[in-house]
Amino acid sequence: MTAPFPHVFECVYGDARHVGLGLPESDAPLHLYPLAGGTLAALVAAADGDTQTALARLTECRTPVEVPAGDRDQVRMLPPLLPAHTGDALVSGFMMTHNVKVGADVPDQPNWFVKGLGDVLKVPGEPLSIPADAVAVCEEAEVVLVYLGDETGVPRYVGYTFGNDLTDIGRFKQHPGHLSYAKLCDAGVAPWLHLGAPPRSVTGEVVIERDGAPAWKGSFTTGTDALHYDLPTLMSRLFAYQALHRPDRVHYVYLGADRSSFHAGFRTADGDRVTFDVASHGVRLSHPLAWTRGPGKG
């Protein structure tokens, strides 16, 4: 991609939505553009897939606002294109999509699941909620495709980001028919929307901390080259279903993961912090894990 700012993000600052360009450095000021009642989704949709036009629409006739590095805590990052009404967003994904997880005898379409609506998405720093009766929970470092329903409701691809498809893999292992329950944990998501085709190769490292110290580390590989399935075919089959068609609905589709800490014999616990360093793309996600309390628990 030749665009000078292939990444965009949306945030709330001073009780109003703003947009920013690029991947901000942690110790640098933020340069934001007020949306003045508009949305990043509307601006991106109006560009109709043209990255340069999208970037121009984000900045034209908008006076930039500089947020000093010391005031960054006053900025609340948002999941890419998150609608004001989170019920207008659907978070879903595929399982067993990667070559390292499938054998020769596999279906031509992998299982698909729903994680929830837009409120299950958590940006870095926010805790990921886990059901009280979870059996064994693992992290899953994934590419997340973002689609926006056009005026007829057909989902149109707008870009990608990265996420953590937190999964109760223990429940699934006990009963494969319970995949739908196993996926009902929160989902971590990076706020940066990458304007461009889905990445072919993504590499990075997972670090799980317990009581402030590293308890497990491992690397991951994902991207379209790691998939057993042809991505355009995969997505066209999914979005052929009219039930998924609605104008302005935002779809976040998690593409599946490499091996996780569970496969290495590690078991996560309440209070652990999971960090993904997506080294190939300069992105970092970090979330604490929080088990919810079941009925009758203090």
Residue pairs with C-beta under 8 A, 6 or more apart in sequence:
1 51
1 195
1 196
3 51
3 52
3 55
3 195
4 55
5 21
5 22
5 55
6 51
6 194
6 195
6 196
7 21
7 22
7 23
7 192
7 193
7 194
7 195
8 19
8 20
8 21
8 40
8 44
8 54
8 55
8 58
8 80
8 192
8 193
8 195
9 19
9 20
9 24
9 77
9 78
9 80
9 191
9 192
9 193
10 17
10 18
10 19
10 20
10 35
10 39
10 40
10 77
10 78
10 80
10 81
10 82
10 191
11 17
11 18
11 19
11 20
11 30
11 32
11 75
11 76
11 77
11 78
11 191
12 18
12 75
12 76
12 78
13 32
13 65
13 67
13 74
13 75
13 76
14 74
16 34
16 35
16 36
17 34
17 35
17 38
17 39
17 40
17 78
18 32
18 33
18 34
18 35
18 65
19 32
19 33
19 35
19 40
19 43
19 58
20 30
20 31
20 32
20 33
21 31
21 55
21 58
21 59
23 192
23 282
23 283
24 30
27 69
28 69
29 66
29 67
29 68
29 69
30 66
30 67
30 72
30 75
31 64
31 65
31 66
31 67
32 64
32 65
32 66
32 67
32 75
33 58
33 59
33 62
33 63
33 64
33 65
34 62
34 63
34 65
35 43
36 62
39 81
39 83
39 84
40 58
40 80
40 81
40 193
41 81
41 83
41 148
41 158
41 248
41 250
43 54
43 57
43 58
44 54
44 81
44 148
44 158
44 159
44 193
44 195
45 148
45 150
45 156
45 158
46 57
47 53
47 54
47 57
49 156
49 158
51 195
51 196
54 195
55 195
67 74
67 75
77 123
77 124
77 191
78 123
78 191
79 89
79 118
79 121
79 123
79 189
79 191
79 252
80 146
80 159
80 161
80 189
80 190
80 191
80 192
80 193
81 146
81 148
81 158
81 193
81 250
82 89
82 118
82 121
82 250
83 89
83 118
83 248
83 250
86 117
86 118
86 119
87 117
87 118
88 118
88 246
88 248
88 249
88 250
89 117
89 118
89 121
89 249
89 250
89 251
89 252
90 114
90 117
90 118
90 244
90 249
90 250
90 251
90 252
91 114
91 115
91 116
91 117
91 118
91 120
91 121
91 187
91 252
91 254
92 112
92 113
92 114
92 115
92 251
92 252
92 253
92 254
93 112
93 113
93 115
93 142
93 165
93 183
93 253
93 254
93 255
93 256
94 110
94 111
94 112
94 113
94 229
94 234
94 253
94 254
94 255
94 256
95 110
95 111
95 113
95 179
95 256
96 102
96 106
96 110
96 111
96 256
97 110
97 227
97 228
97 229
97 234
97 255
97 256
98 222
98 226
98 227
98 228
98 256
98 257
98 258
99 226
99 227
99 228
100 226
100 258
100 259
101 228
101 256
101 259
102 228
106 228
109 229
109 234
109 237
110 229
110 234
110 256
111 179
112 238
113 179
113 180
113 183
114 180
114 183
115 165
115 183
115 184
115 185
115 187
115 254
116 184
116 187
118 250
118 252
120 186
120 187
121 163
121 186
121 187
121 188
121 189
121 252
122 128
122 186
122 187
122 188
122 189
122 287
123 188
123 189
123 190
123 191
124 188
124 190
124 191
124 284
124 285
124 286
124 287
125 286
125 287
126 287
127 186
127 287
127 288
127 289
127 290
128 164
128 166
128 185
128 186
128 187
128 188
128 274
128 287
128 288
128 289
128 290
129 185
129 186
129 290
129 292
130 137
130 166
130 168
130 185
130 186
130 270
130 289
130 290
130 291
130 292
131 168
131 184
131 185
131 291
131 292
132 291
132 292
132 293
132 294
132 297
133 294
134 168
134 170
134 171
134 185
134 291
135 168
135 170
135 171
135 173
135 174
136 168
136 169
136 170
136 171
136 173
136 262
136 267
136 268
137 166
137 167
137 168
137 169
137 170
137 185
137 268
137 289
138 166
138 167
138 169
138 260
138 261
138 262
138 263
138 268
139 164
139 166
139 206
139 208
139 260
139 261
139 268
139 274
139 276
140 164
140 165
140 166
140 167
140 254
140 256
140 257
140 260
141 162
141 164
141 204
141 206
141 220
141 222
141 257
141 258
141 260
141 276
141 278
142 162
142 163
142 164
142 165
142 222
142 254
142 255
142 256
142 257
143 160
143 161
143 162
143 198
143 199
143 202
143 222
143 223
143 224
143 254
143 255
144 160
144 161
144 162
144 163
144 189
144 252
144 253
144 254
144 255
145 157
145 160
145 198
145 235
145 251
145 252
145 253
145 255
146 157
146 158
146 159
146 160
146 161
146 193
146 250
146 251
146 252
146 253
147 155
147 156
147 157
147 158
147 239
147 250
147 251
147 253
148 155
148 156
148 158
148 248
148 249
148 250
148 251
149 155
149 156
149 245
149 246
149 247
149 248
149 249
149 250
149 251
150 156
150 247
151 247
152 245
152 247
153 245
153 246
153 247
153 249
154 239
154 245
155 239
155 244
155 245
155 249
155 251
157 235
158 193
158 195
159 193
159 194
159 195
159 196
160 193
160 194
160 196
160 198
160 199
161 189
161 190
161 191
161 192
161 193
161 194
162 189
162 190
162 202
162 276
162 278
162 281
162 283
162 285
163 187
163 188
163 189
163 190
163 252
163 254
163 285
164 187
164 188
164 189
164 274
164 276
164 285
164 287
165 183
165 187
165 254
165 257
166 185
166 186
166 187
166 188
166 289
167 182
167 183
167 185
168 181
168 182
168 183
168 184
168 185
169 182
169 260
169 262
170 262
171 178
171 181
171 182
172 178
172 179
172 182
187 252
187 254
188 274
188 276
188 285
188 287
189 252
189 285
190 278
190 283
190 285
192 283
194 281
198 223
198 224
198 231
198 255
199 223
199 224
199 280
199 281
200 223
200 224
200 225
201 221
201 223
201 225
201 226
201 280
202 221
202 222
202 223
202 226
202 278
202 280
202 281
203 219
203 220
203 221
203 278
203 279
203 280
204 219
204 220
204 276
204 277
204 278
204 279
204 280
205 217
205 218
205 219
205 220
205 276
205 277
205 279
206 216
206 217
206 218
206 219
206 220
206 260
206 261
206 274
206 275
206 276
206 277
207 214
207 216
207 217
207 274
207 275
207 277
208 214
208 215
208 216
208 217
208 261
208 266
208 268
208 272
208 273
208 274
208 275
209 215
209 272
209 273
209 275
210 269
210 271
210 272
210 273
211 271
215 266
215 272
216 261
216 264
216 266
218 259
218 260
218 261
218 264
220 257
220 258
220 259
220 276
221 258
222 255
222 256
222 257
222 258
224 231
226 258
227 234
227 255
227 256
231 255
235 253
238 244
238 253
239 245
244 251
261 268
268 274
268 289
269 289
270 289
270 290
270 291
271 288
271 289
271 290
272 288
272 289
273 286
273 287
273 288
273 289
274 286
274 287
274 288
274 289
275 284
275 285
275 286
275 287
276 283
276 284
276 285
276 286
277 284
278 284
278 285
